Amino acid sequence: MAEQAVLFAHQAGLPVAVFRFGQTTMASTGYAQSDTPPQLVFAAAVQVGMIPQGFTMRATDDPADTLTRMCTDISMNVNRRFTIYNCCNNAPSYRAMQLAEFGLDYPEVPYTVFKRACQAHGDASPMARSWPLFDHFAPYWFRGSETVQTLPVSDRAIREDCPGDINWPGPLTRYVRYNRWVREREEEWPQAIPQLGVSLDSVLKQARRYARDNGVSFDTTYPEWMLEGLARLVEGFNAPEAGLLAKRIGHCVFDLCRILRNNAELAGERMRLPEIGRQPIERPVFIVGINRTGTTFLHRLLARDPRFWALRAYEYVEPVIPDGGYATVVGTLRDPRRIKAADVFAAANIVDTLAGFHHAGLDEPEEDIPILRLSLKTWVFATRYRLPEYERWLEESGTREAYHVHRRTMQHYNYQRRACHPGHEGQWIFKMPTHLMELGALLEAYPDALFIQTHREPVEFMGSWCSLVERFRSEISEPRPRKELGTEQLRAMSRMLDRAVEFRRSHPELEHRWHDVSFYDLVRDPIAVVVGIYRRFGWSMESESIEAMKAWFWKQREQRRVEKRHKYDLADHGLTREMIDEAFASYRDFLSGSGRRASLL
């Protein structure tokens, strides 16, 4: 009736419009009012230690400031064409999230049981004065969130009539910002704030749910060695050395749950599509230079050639499309995985954290980190977090299993690319410095692999690398002495190159599969370096590919001219040139013995 009255006024010539809102309980900054229905339920759940069945983190919850800014921009647009505006994000997410996935493992009970527990607290219950409201709406609010990709709502009017950008933070981003906002104002917040923790039992409970939801066996999906890796990670997260920030613990739990969920979804897809297990991965190329030696640049440069298939960042975050519609959306803006990946990027603040160090983009090729993380037994965790006991375990047991997971996962991606590009067989190209630690395991999984190793003076990459590790650890853990970080990373990086040197010395019969690249040559003349790589491996080079590489190179060069680059000093982390040269003596001797040191360093 209200809308009809406004539309009647519009027909009479008044400049009015109808703005339809969905659900909103917070702002995009994380600010929230403490007396909204979801907040009252959440506060009551913390008080009684249980939640009503069907209560989830809603995906459809639009930030108030986004809505008001949109309404203002549209109202001030004298050229607006529409009268009715559906002000909501019609592609909010395609996955419902449980409180337990953020470290809040409360038992689910029927609404009536939850109500009795709350009423036992009398007027002290956050819901004490709202029972008529909840009694009426409980059947609708507490029925669980269904997994959706889009809502049946047209957003054409807001897209065409809103002159400003419309930013819809995803549900994960909203939760992370809300959690941070509340915890930074703990003394002012009127309700109890739960103490989050990383619980192995809770995470395993979610893993069982993922296996059940995807119709796969828990024991097959999560073998014993993987569960041991999970247990050791949880132990490491809870150890004092990790120093996890309270406002980031929920994010760590969700990260583990996302890995477990992806494993279950991959297992489910493999069961539905047995042809995935027959996908060949032939002569893959691995760029294995140590960190900060131009590996990202070379990886993305080579990926401009259509002969190569490289995984984009958003594919890593979400390996599986729920409905399996790969043929029509892979590589396009319509791929639903981009929405979830954008949410993960924003929640983790990846772009800002890596600014000046590494350009992160949804559609750019990225490192193999997410594939290796699926194994829960990989060195990449020891870089992101401080986990000395977990590292010691990896030293003793190795990470052979991670590379079998890598290959199995790549068979899924190979199937997806074939569905999208029928008749075309691409050569996969990967990039990951920590492959240097486990070259034997990598070759066991990929017996015909080819390697490109980039080289740079250790005294130059160590300062840059320590600065980067310090930056991204500061987002998730308490600061530690900088000299301690320098010592830790000098050991880790020299160990990585020592392992690679030992392997190459032990396997001279494989040297024809290696090509060494100087960081300095790559900076001076990248196309000449590419030509040398193609010549080494006998690949044909098309003029269109060269032009695509040149165009991308010049675009990057212009971007770097305006970027603020990070600055670092070895002394900040207690390192000297002499210490570094000594730590990397074996690596430098190897290059000298092969006659390549002068040309590469």
VEXDREN-2710 file (C-alpha; in Angstrom, 1 decimal):
% VEXDREN-2710
k/r/px/py/pz
1/MET/0.0/0.0/0.0
2/ALA/2.9/2.4/0.8
3/GLU/4.5/1.7/-2.6
4/GLN/1.2/2.3/-4.4
5/ALA/0.8/5.7/-2.6
6/VAL/4.3/6.7/-3.7
7/LEU/3.7/5.5/-7.3
8/PHE/0.5/7.5/-7.4
9/ALA/2.5/10.6/-6.3
10/HIS/5.0/9.8/-9.1
11/GLN/2.2/9.7/-11.7
12/ALA/1.0/13.0/-10.4
13/GLY/4.4/14.5/-11.2
14/LEU/6.3/14.4/-7.9
15/PRO/10.0/13.4/-8.2
16/VAL/9.7/10.4/-5.9
17/ALA/11.0/6.8/-6.0
18/VAL/10.6/3.5/-4.2
19/PHE/13.7/2.1/-2.6
20/ARG/13.3/-1.6/-1.6
21/PHE/15.7/-2.8/1.1
22/GLY/16.6/-6.4/2.0
23/GLN/18.1/-7.3/5.3
24/THR/20.7/-5.1/7.1
25/THR/22.2/-5.4/10.5
26/MET/25.6/-3.7/10.2
27/ALA/27.8/-1.4/8.1
28/SER/30.6/-2.3/5.7
29/THR/33.1/-1.2/8.3
30/GLY/31.9/-3.8/10.8
31/TYR/29.9/-1.4/12.9
32/ALA/26.7/-3.0/14.3
33/GLN/24.0/-2.1/16.7
34/SER/23.7/-4.4/19.7
35/ASP/19.9/-4.6/19.7
36/THR/19.0/-6.0/16.3
37/PRO/17.4/-9.4/16.2
38/PRO/20.4/-11.3/14.9
39/GLN/22.6/-9.6/17.5
40/LEU/20.2/-10.5/20.3
41/VAL/20.2/-14.2/19.3
42/PHE/23.9/-14.2/19.0
43/ALA/24.3/-12.6/22.5
44/ALA/21.8/-15.1/24.0
45/ALA/23.7/-18.0/22.4
46/VAL/26.9/-16.8/24.0
47/GLN/25.2/-16.5/27.4
48/VAL/23.6/-20.0/27.3
49/GLY/26.2/-21.8/25.3
50/MET/23.9/-23.2/22.6
51/ILE/22.2/-22.0/19.4
52/PRO/18.8/-22.6/18.0
53/GLN/18.8/-25.1/15.1
54/GLY/19.0/-23.4/11.7
55/PHE/20.7/-20.2/12.9
56/THR/23.5/-19.4/10.4
57/MET/25.6/-16.5/9.2
58/ARG/23.3/-14.9/6.7
59/ALA/24.8/-14.3/3.2
60/THR/22.0/-11.8/2.4
61/ASP/22.8/-9.0/4.8
62/ASP/23.4/-5.8/3.0
63/PRO/25.6/-3.1/4.7
64/ALA/23.6/0.0/5.8
65/ASP/26.2/2.5/4.6
66/THR/26.3/0.9/1.1
67/LEU/22.5/1.2/0.9
68/THR/22.3/4.8/2.1
69/ARG/25.1/5.9/-0.2
70/MET/23.4/4.2/-3.1
71/CYS/20.0/5.9/-2.3
72/THR/21.8/9.3/-2.0
73/ASP/23.6/8.9/-5.3
74/ILE/20.5/7.8/-7.2
75/SER/18.4/10.6/-5.6
76/MET/20.9/13.2/-6.7
77/ASN/21.0/11.8/-10.3
78/VAL/18.8/14.1/-12.3
79/ASN/19.0/11.7/-15.2
80/ARG/17.7/8.7/-13.4
81/ARG/15.3/6.6/-15.5
82/PHE/13.7/4.2/-13.0
83/THR/11.2/4.6/-10.2
84/ILE/11.5/1.3/-8.3
85/TYR/14.9/0.2/-7.0
86/ASN/15.6/-3.2/-5.5
87/CYS/18.5/-2.2/-3.3
88/CYS/20.2/-5.5/-2.6
89/ASN/23.1/-7.6/-3.8
90/ASN/21.4/-10.2/-6.0
91/ALA/24.6/-12.4/-6.0
92/PRO/25.5/-12.4/-2.3
93/SER/27.4/-15.7/-2.0
94/TYR/26.7/-19.2/-2.8
95/ARG/27.5/-20.8/0.5
96/ALA/25.9/-20.7/3.9
97/MET/28.3/-20.4/6.8
98/GLN/27.9/-21.9/10.3
99/LEU/29.0/-20.3/13.5
100/ALA/31.2/-23.3/14.3
101/GLU/33.2/-22.5/11.2
102/PHE/34.4/-19.4/13.0
103/GLY/35.4/-21.1/16.2
104/LEU/32.0/-20.9/18.0
105/ASP/31.1/-24.6/18.4
106/TYR/27.9/-24.3/20.3
107/PRO/25.5/-27.3/20.3
108/GLU/22.4/-26.8/18.1
109/VAL/19.1/-27.4/20.0
110/PRO/15.4/-27.0/19.1
111/TYR/14.1/-23.4/19.4
112/THR/11.9/-24.4/22.4
113/VAL/15.0/-25.8/24.3
114/PHE/17.0/-22.6/23.5
115/LYS/14.1/-20.4/24.7
116/ARG/13.9/-22.3/28.0
117/ALA/17.6/-21.9/28.6
118/CYS/17.4/-18.2/27.8
119/GLN/14.4/-17.6/30.1
120/ALA/16.2/-19.2/32.9
121/HIS/18.3/-16.0/33.0
122/GLY/15.1/-13.9/33.4
123/ASP/15.5/-10.2/32.5
124/ALA/19.3/-10.7/32.1
125/SER/18.7/-12.6/28.9
126/PRO/19.3/-10.4/25.8
127/MET/16.0/-11.7/24.3
128/ALA/14.0/-11.2/27.5
129/ARG/11.7/-8.5/26.0
130/SER/11.5/-9.9/22.5
131/TRP/9.9/-13.3/22.8
132/PRO/6.7/-12.4/20.9
133/LEU/8.8/-11.3/18.0
134/PHE/11.0/-14.4/17.9
135/ASP/8.1/-16.8/18.6
136/HIS/6.4/-15.5/15.5
137/PHE/9.4/-15.4/13.2
138/ALA/11.4/-18.4/14.4
139/PRO/10.0/-20.8/11.8
140/TYR/11.4/-18.4/9.1
141/TRP/14.6/-17.2/10.7
142/PHE/15.8/-20.5/12.1
143/ARG/15.4/-22.8/9.1
144/GLY/19.0/-22.7/7.8
145/SER/20.4/-20.8/4.9
146/GLU/20.3/-22.5/1.6
147/THR/23.2/-22.4/-0.8
148/VAL/22.4/-19.9/-3.5
149/GLN/24.3/-18.3/-6.3
150/THR/21.8/-15.5/-7.2
151/LEU/18.6/-14.1/-5.8
152/PRO/15.6/-13.8/-8.1
153/VAL/15.8/-10.0/-7.9
154/SER/16.7/-7.6/-10.7
155/ASP/19.4/-5.1/-9.9
156/ARG/19.3/-3.4/-13.3
157/ALA/17.8/-0.1/-11.9
158/ILE/20.5/0.4/-9.3
159/ARG/23.3/-0.5/-11.7
160/GLU/22.1/1.9/-14.4
161/ASP/20.9/4.9/-12.2
162/CYS/23.6/4.9/-9.5
163/PRO/26.5/7.0/-10.7
164/GLY/28.8/5.9/-7.9
165/ASP/30.4/2.5/-7.3
166/ILE/28.3/-0.1/-5.5
167/ASN/30.4/-2.1/-3.1
168/TRP/28.9/-5.3/-1.6
169/PRO/31.2/-6.8/1.0
170/GLY/30.8/-10.5/1.1
171/PRO/29.6/-12.4/4.2
172/LEU/33.1/-13.5/5.3
173/THR/34.4/-9.9/4.9
174/ARG/31.5/-8.6/7.0
175/TYR/32.1/-11.1/9.7
176/VAL/35.8/-10.4/9.9
177/ARG/35.2/-6.6/10.0
178/TYR/32.4/-7.0/12.6
179/ASN/34.6/-9.2/14.8
180/ARG/37.5/-6.8/14.6
181/TRP/35.2/-3.8/15.3
182/VAL/33.6/-5.3/18.4
183/ARG/36.8/-6.6/19.9
184/GLU/38.5/-3.2/19.5
185/ARG/35.7/-1.7/21.5
186/GLU/35.2/-4.5/24.0
187/GLU/34.8/-2.2/26.9
188/GLU/32.0/-0.3/25.2
189/TRP/30.1/-3.3/23.8
190/PRO/27.1/-4.0/26.1
191/GLN/27.0/-7.8/25.5
192/ALA/29.4/-10.6/26.3
193/ILE/32.1/-11.2/23.7
194/PRO/32.8/-14.9/23.1
195/GLN/36.4/-16.2/23.5
196/LEU/37.3/-18.0/20.3
197/GLY/39.6/-20.9/20.0
198/VAL/40.9/-23.4/17.5
199/SER/39.4/-26.8/18.6
200/LEU/40.4/-30.0/16.8
201/ASP/37.1/-31.7/17.8
202/SER/35.1/-28.8/16.4
203/VAL/37.0/-28.7/13.1
204/LEU/36.6/-32.5/12.7
205/LYS/32.9/-32.2/13.3
206/GLN/32.7/-29.8/10.4
207/ALA/34.8/-32.1/8.3
208/ARG/32.3/-34.9/8.9
209/ARG/29.5/-32.6/7.9
210/TYR/31.3/-31.7/4.7
211/ALA/31.8/-35.4/3.8
212/ARG/28.2/-36.1/4.6
213/ASP/26.9/-33.2/2.5
214/ASN/28.9/-34.3/-0.5
215/GLY/28.1/-38.0/-0.2
216/VAL/31.6/-39.1/0.3
217/SER/33.4/-41.3/2.9
218/PHE/35.1/-39.4/5.7
219/ASP/38.0/-41.9/6.0
220/THR/38.7/-41.7/2.2
221/THR/38.4/-38.0/2.0
222/TYR/40.6/-37.3/5.0
223/PRO/43.2/-40.1/5.3
224/GLU/45.2/-40.6/8.5
225/TRP/48.2/-38.7/7.4
226/MET/46.0/-35.7/6.5
227/LEU/44.3/-35.8/9.9
228/GLU/47.7/-35.9/11.6
229/GLY/48.6/-32.7/9.7
230/LEU/45.4/-31.1/10.8
231/ALA/46.0/-32.1/14.5
232/ARG/49.6/-30.7/14.4
233/LEU/48.4/-27.4/12.8
234/VAL/45.7/-27.0/15.5
235/GLU/48.3/-27.7/18.1
236/GLY/50.6/-25.1/16.5
237/PHE/47.9/-22.5/16.3
238/ASN/47.2/-22.9/20.0
239/ALA/50.8/-22.8/21.1
240/PRO/52.1/-19.5/22.6
241/GLU/54.8/-19.2/19.8
242/ALA/52.1/-18.7/17.2
243/GLY/50.8/-15.6/19.0
244/LEU/47.5/-15.5/17.1
245/LEU/45.6/-12.2/17.5
246/ALA/42.2/-12.7/19.2
247/LYS/40.5/-10.8/16.4
248/ARG/41.9/-13.2/13.8
249/ILE/41.3/-16.6/15.5
250/GLY/37.9/-17.0/13.9
251/HIS/39.4/-16.3/10.5
252/CYS/42.0/-19.1/11.1
253/VAL/39.3/-21.6/12.0
254/PHE/37.4/-20.7/8.9
255/ASP/40.5/-21.1/6.8
256/LEU/40.9/-24.7/8.1
257/CYS/37.3/-25.4/7.5
258/ARG/37.5/-24.0/4.0
259/ILE/40.4/-26.4/3.2
260/LEU/38.4/-29.4/4.6
261/ARG/35.3/-28.4/2.7
262/ASN/37.2/-28.0/-0.6
263/ASN/38.6/-31.5/-0.1
264/ALA/35.1/-32.9/0.4
265/GLU/33.8/-31.1/-2.7
266/LEU/36.7/-32.3/-4.8
267/ALA/36.0/-35.9/-3.6
268/GLY/32.3/-35.5/-4.4
269/GLU/33.1/-34.2/-7.9
270/ARG/35.5/-37.0/-8.5
271/MET/32.9/-39.5/-7.5
272/ARG/30.3/-38.0/-9.8
273/LEU/32.7/-37.6/-12.7
274/PRO/35.1/-40.6/-12.7
275/GLU/36.7/-39.4/-15.9
276/ILE/38.5/-36.8/-13.8
277/GLY/40.8/-39.6/-12.5
278/ARG/41.9/-40.4/-16.1
279/GLN/43.0/-36.8/-16.9
280/PRO/46.6/-36.6/-18.0
281/ILE/49.0/-33.9/-16.8
282/GLU/51.9/-34.0/-19.3
283/ARG/55.2/-32.2/-19.1
284/PRO/54.1/-29.6/-16.6
285/VAL/56.5/-26.6/-16.1
286/PHE/57.5/-25.6/-12.6
287/ILE/59.1/-22.2/-11.9
288/VAL/61.0/-22.9/-8.7
289/GLY/63.2/-19.9/-8.0
290/ILE/63.5/-18.8/-4.4
291/ASN/61.2/-16.0/-3.2
292/ARG/61.8/-12.5/-4.5
293/THR/63.8/-13.6/-7.6
294/GLY/61.2/-12.7/-10.3
295/THR/59.2/-15.9/-10.2
296/THR/55.8/-14.1/-10.2
297/PHE/56.9/-11.8/-13.1
298/LEU/58.1/-14.8/-15.2
299/HIS/55.1/-16.9/-14.4
300/ARG/52.6/-14.2/-15.5
301/LEU/54.7/-13.3/-18.5
302/LEU/54.8/-16.9/-19.8
303/ALA/51.1/-17.3/-19.1
304/ARG/50.3/-14.8/-21.9
305/ASP/51.1/-17.6/-24.3
306/PRO/48.0/-19.7/-25.0
307/ARG/50.2/-22.8/-25.1
308/PHE/50.2/-22.7/-21.3
309/TRP/47.4/-23.2/-18.8
310/ALA/47.9/-21.4/-15.6
311/LEU/45.5/-21.3/-12.6
312/ARG/44.1/-17.9/-11.7
313/ALA/43.7/-16.8/-8.1
314/TYR/39.9/-17.2/-8.0
315/GLU/40.2/-20.9/-9.2
316/TYR/42.5/-21.7/-6.4
317/VAL/40.2/-20.3/-3.7
318/GLU/37.2/-22.3/-4.9
319/PRO/38.2/-25.4/-7.0
320/VAL/34.6/-26.7/-7.6
321/ILE/31.6/-25.0/-9.2
322/PRO/28.6/-26.6/-7.4
323/ASP/26.6/-27.3/-10.6
324/GLY/29.6/-28.3/-12.6
325/GLY/28.8/-25.8/-15.4
326/TYR/32.5/-25.3/-16.4
327/ALA/32.0/-25.2/-20.2
328/THR/30.2/-21.9/-20.2
329/VAL/31.8/-19.9/-17.4
330/VAL/35.4/-20.8/-16.8
331/GLY/37.6/-17.9/-17.6
332/THR/34.7/-15.4/-17.7
333/LEU/33.3/-12.8/-15.3
334/ARG/30.3/-15.1/-14.9
335/ASP/32.3/-17.8/-13.0
336/PRO/30.6/-17.9/-9.6
337/ARG/33.9/-18.7/-7.9
338/ARG/35.0/-15.1/-8.4
339/ILE/32.4/-13.9/-5.9
340/LYS/33.7/-16.1/-3.2
341/ALA/37.3/-15.5/-4.0
342/ALA/36.7/-11.7/-3.9
343/ASP/35.2/-12.2/-0.4
344/VAL/38.2/-14.2/0.8
345/PHE/40.6/-11.6/-0.6
346/ALA/38.8/-8.7/1.1
347/ALA/38.4/-10.6/4.4
348/ALA/42.1/-11.3/4.5
349/ASN/43.0/-7.8/3.3
350/ILE/45.3/-9.4/0.8
351/VAL/45.6/-6.6/-1.7
352/ASP/46.6/-3.9/0.9
353/THR/48.8/-6.3/2.9
354/LEU/50.9/-7.1/-0.2
355/ALA/50.9/-3.6/-1.7
356/GLY/54.3/-2.7/-2.8
357/PHE/55.5/-6.3/-2.6
358/HIS/53.3/-8.4/-4.8
359/HIS/50.3/-7.5/-7.0
360/ALA/47.4/-9.8/-6.1
361/GLY/44.5/-10.0/-8.6
362/LEU/41.6/-12.4/-8.9
363/ASP/42.4/-13.1/-12.6
364/GLU/46.1/-13.3/-12.4
365/PRO/48.1/-16.6/-12.2
366/GLU/49.2/-17.3/-8.7
367/GLU/51.4/-19.6/-6.7
368/ASP/50.4/-23.2/-5.9
369/ILE/49.9/-22.4/-2.2
370/PRO/46.1/-23.3/-2.1
371/ILE/46.7/-26.7/-3.8
372/LEU/49.4/-27.7/-1.4
373/ARG/47.4/-26.4/1.6
374/LEU/44.7/-29.0/0.7
375/SER/47.1/-31.7/2.1
376/LEU/47.4/-29.9/5.5
377/LYS/50.9/-31.1/5.3
378/THR/53.0/-28.5/3.6
379/TRP/55.7/-25.9/4.2
380/VAL/53.6/-23.0/3.2
381/PHE/51.8/-23.0/6.6
382/ALA/55.2/-22.4/8.3
383/THR/55.7/-19.2/6.3
384/ARG/52.3/-17.7/7.0
385/TYR/52.4/-18.6/10.7
386/ARG/55.1/-19.2/13.3
387/LEU/54.8/-23.0/13.8
388/PRO/58.2/-24.4/15.0
389/GLU/56.9/-27.8/16.1
390/TYR/54.9/-28.2/12.9
391/GLU/58.1/-27.4/11.0
392/ARG/60.1/-30.0/12.9
393/TRP/57.4/-32.6/12.1
394/LEU/57.7/-31.7/8.4
395/GLU/61.5/-32.1/8.6
396/GLU/61.1/-35.6/9.9
397/SER/58.2/-36.8/7.7
398/GLY/58.5/-34.8/4.5
399/THR/55.6/-33.7/2.3
400/ARG/55.4/-36.4/-0.2
401/GLU/51.6/-36.7/0.2
402/ALA/51.1/-33.1/-0.6
403/TYR/52.3/-33.7/-4.2
404/HIS/49.9/-36.5/-4.7
405/VAL/47.1/-34.2/-3.6
406/HIS/48.5/-31.6/-6.0
407/ARG/48.3/-34.0/-9.0
408/ARG/44.8/-35.3/-8.0
409/THR/43.6/-31.7/-7.7
410/MET/45.1/-30.7/-11.0
411/GLN/43.2/-33.5/-12.7
412/HIS/40.0/-31.6/-11.7
413/TYR/41.3/-28.4/-13.2
414/ASN/42.4/-30.2/-16.3
415/TYR/38.9/-31.6/-16.7
416/GLN/37.5/-28.0/-16.3
417/ARG/39.8/-26.5/-18.9
418/ARG/39.1/-29.3/-21.4
419/ALA/35.3/-28.6/-20.9
420/CYS/35.9/-25.0/-21.5
421/HIS/38.3/-25.5/-24.5
422/PRO/37.4/-28.7/-26.2
423/GLY/40.1/-30.0/-28.5
424/HIS/42.8/-27.9/-27.0
425/GLU/45.5/-29.4/-24.7
426/GLY/47.4/-26.8/-22.7
427/GLN/50.7/-27.3/-20.9
428/TRP/50.3/-26.5/-17.3
429/ILE/52.8/-23.9/-15.8
430/PHE/53.2/-23.6/-12.0
431/LYS/55.2/-21.4/-9.7
432/MET/56.1/-22.0/-6.1
433/PRO/59.4/-21.5/-4.3
434/THR/58.8/-24.1/-1.6
435/HIS/58.9/-26.8/-4.4
436/LEU/62.6/-26.5/-3.9
437/MET/62.2/-28.3/-0.6
438/GLU/60.6/-31.4/-2.1
439/LEU/61.8/-31.9/-5.6
440/GLY/61.9/-35.7/-5.2
441/ALA/58.3/-35.8/-4.1
442/LEU/57.3/-33.5/-6.9
443/LEU/59.0/-35.7/-9.5
444/GLU/57.3/-38.8/-8.0
445/ALA/53.9/-37.1/-8.7
446/TYR/55.0/-35.6/-12.1
447/PRO/57.7/-37.8/-13.5
448/ASP/58.1/-35.7/-16.7
449/ALA/58.1/-32.3/-15.1
450/LEU/60.3/-29.4/-16.4
451/PHE/62.0/-26.8/-14.2
452/ILE/62.9/-23.2/-14.5
453/GLN/64.9/-21.8/-11.6
454/THR/65.5/-18.1/-11.2
455/HIS/68.6/-16.8/-9.4
456/ARG/69.5/-13.6/-7.6
457/GLU/72.1/-12.5/-5.0
458/PRO/70.9/-13.8/-1.6
459/VAL/71.9/-10.6/0.1
460/GLU/69.4/-8.8/-2.1
461/PHE/66.4/-11.2/-1.8
462/MET/66.8/-11.8/2.0
463/GLY/66.0/-8.3/3.0
464/SER/63.0/-8.1/0.7
465/TRP/61.7/-11.5/1.9
466/CYS/62.0/-10.7/5.6
467/SER/60.2/-7.5/5.1
468/LEU/57.4/-9.3/3.3
469/VAL/57.0/-12.0/6.0
470/GLU/56.9/-9.4/8.7
471/ARG/54.2/-7.6/6.8
472/PHE/51.8/-10.5/6.3
473/ARG/52.4/-12.0/9.7
474/SER/51.5/-8.7/11.4
475/GLU/48.0/-9.1/10.1
476/ILE/47.4/-12.3/12.0
477/SER/49.8/-12.6/15.0
478/GLU/51.5/-10.6/17.7
479/PRO/54.8/-9.0/16.7
480/ARG/58.1/-10.7/17.6
481/PRO/61.6/-9.3/17.7
482/ARG/62.7/-8.5/14.2
483/LYS/66.1/-10.1/14.6
484/GLU/64.4/-13.3/15.6
485/LEU/62.5/-13.2/12.4
486/GLY/65.7/-12.6/10.4
487/THR/67.4/-15.6/12.0
488/GLU/64.3/-17.8/11.4
489/GLN/63.9/-16.8/7.7
490/LEU/67.7/-17.0/7.0
491/ARG/67.6/-20.6/8.1
492/ALA/64.4/-21.4/6.2
493/MET/65.6/-19.8/2.9
494/SER/69.1/-21.3/3.0
495/ARG/67.6/-24.7/3.9
496/MET/65.4/-24.5/0.8
497/LEU/68.2/-23.8/-1.6
498/ASP/70.5/-26.3/0.1
499/ARG/67.8/-29.0/-0.5
500/ALA/67.6/-28.0/-4.2
501/VAL/71.4/-28.0/-4.6
502/GLU/71.6/-31.4/-3.0
503/PHE/68.9/-32.7/-5.4
504/ARG/70.5/-31.3/-8.5
505/ARG/73.9/-32.6/-7.6
506/SER/72.5/-36.0/-7.0
507/HIS/70.6/-36.1/-10.3
508/PRO/72.8/-34.9/-13.1
509/GLU/70.8/-37.1/-15.5
510/LEU/67.9/-34.6/-15.0
511/GLU/69.8/-31.5/-15.9
512/HIS/68.4/-31.4/-19.4
513/ARG/65.1/-30.6/-17.8
514/TRP/66.3/-27.6/-16.0
515/HIS/66.8/-24.0/-17.3
516/ASP/68.4/-21.4/-15.1
517/VAL/67.4/-17.7/-15.4
518/SER/69.2/-14.6/-14.0
519/PHE/66.9/-12.2/-12.2
520/TYR/69.0/-9.4/-13.6
521/ASP/68.6/-10.6/-17.2
522/LEU/64.8/-11.0/-16.6
523/VAL/64.7/-7.3/-15.5
524/ARG/66.8/-6.0/-18.3
525/ASP/65.3/-8.0/-21.3
526/PRO/62.5/-10.3/-20.3
527/ILE/61.6/-11.2/-23.9
528/ALA/65.2/-12.4/-24.5
529/VAL/64.9/-14.6/-21.4
530/VAL/61.7/-16.1/-22.7
531/VAL/63.3/-16.8/-26.1
532/GLY/66.1/-18.6/-24.2
533/ILE/63.6/-20.7/-22.3
534/TYR/61.7/-21.7/-25.5
535/ARG/64.9/-22.6/-27.2
536/ARG/66.0/-24.7/-24.2
537/PHE/62.9/-26.8/-24.2
538/GLY/62.3/-26.9/-28.0
539/TRP/59.0/-24.9/-27.9
540/SER/57.8/-23.0/-30.9
541/MET/57.1/-19.3/-30.4
542/GLU/54.3/-17.5/-32.1
543/SER/54.5/-13.8/-32.9
544/GLU/51.0/-13.3/-31.3
545/SER/52.3/-14.7/-28.0
546/ILE/55.4/-12.4/-28.1
547/GLU/53.2/-9.4/-28.7
548/ALA/50.9/-10.4/-25.8
549/MET/53.9/-10.7/-23.5
550/LYS/55.2/-7.3/-24.6
551/ALA/51.9/-5.6/-24.1
552/TRP/51.6/-7.1/-20.6
553/PHE/55.2/-6.2/-19.8
554/TRP/54.7/-2.6/-20.7
555/LYS/51.5/-2.3/-18.7
556/GLN/53.3/-3.7/-15.7
557/ARG/56.2/-1.3/-16.1
558/GLU/53.9/1.7/-16.2
559/GLN/52.0/0.5/-13.1
560/ARG/55.3/0.0/-11.2
561/ARG/56.3/3.6/-12.0
562/VAL/53.4/5.0/-10.0
563/GLU/53.4/2.4/-7.2
564/LYS/55.0/3.1/-3.9
565/ARG/57.6/0.4/-3.5
566/HIS/58.5/-1.1/-0.1
567/LYS/61.8/-0.2/1.5
568/TYR/63.9/-2.6/3.7
569/ASP/67.2/-2.9/5.3
570/LEU/69.0/-6.1/6.2
571/ALA/70.2/-4.5/9.5
572/ASP/66.5/-4.2/10.6
573/HIS/66.3/-7.9/10.9
574/GLY/69.8/-8.4/12.4
575/LEU/71.4/-9.7/9.2
576/THR/74.7/-8.8/7.5
577/ARG/76.1/-9.6/4.1
578/GLU/78.7/-11.9/5.7
579/MET/76.0/-13.9/7.5
580/ILE/74.0/-14.3/4.4
581/ASP/76.9/-15.3/2.2
582/GLU/77.9/-17.9/4.7
583/ALA/74.4/-19.3/5.0
584/PHE/74.1/-19.6/1.2
585/ALA/77.7/-20.9/0.6
586/SER/76.5/-24.3/-0.8
587/TYR/74.2/-22.6/-3.2
588/ARG/76.8/-20.2/-4.5
589/ASP/79.4/-23.0/-4.7
590/PHE/77.0/-25.0/-6.8
591/LEU/76.6/-22.2/-9.3
592/SER/80.4/-21.7/-9.4
593/GLY/81.0/-25.3/-10.0
594/SER/78.6/-25.4/-12.9
595/GLY/80.2/-22.3/-14.4
596/ARG/77.0/-20.2/-14.1
597/ARG/77.6/-18.0/-11.1
598/ALA/78.9/-15.0/-13.0
599/SER/76.1/-15.0/-15.5
600/LEU/73.3/-15.7/-13.0
601/LEU/74.4/-13.6/-9.9
END
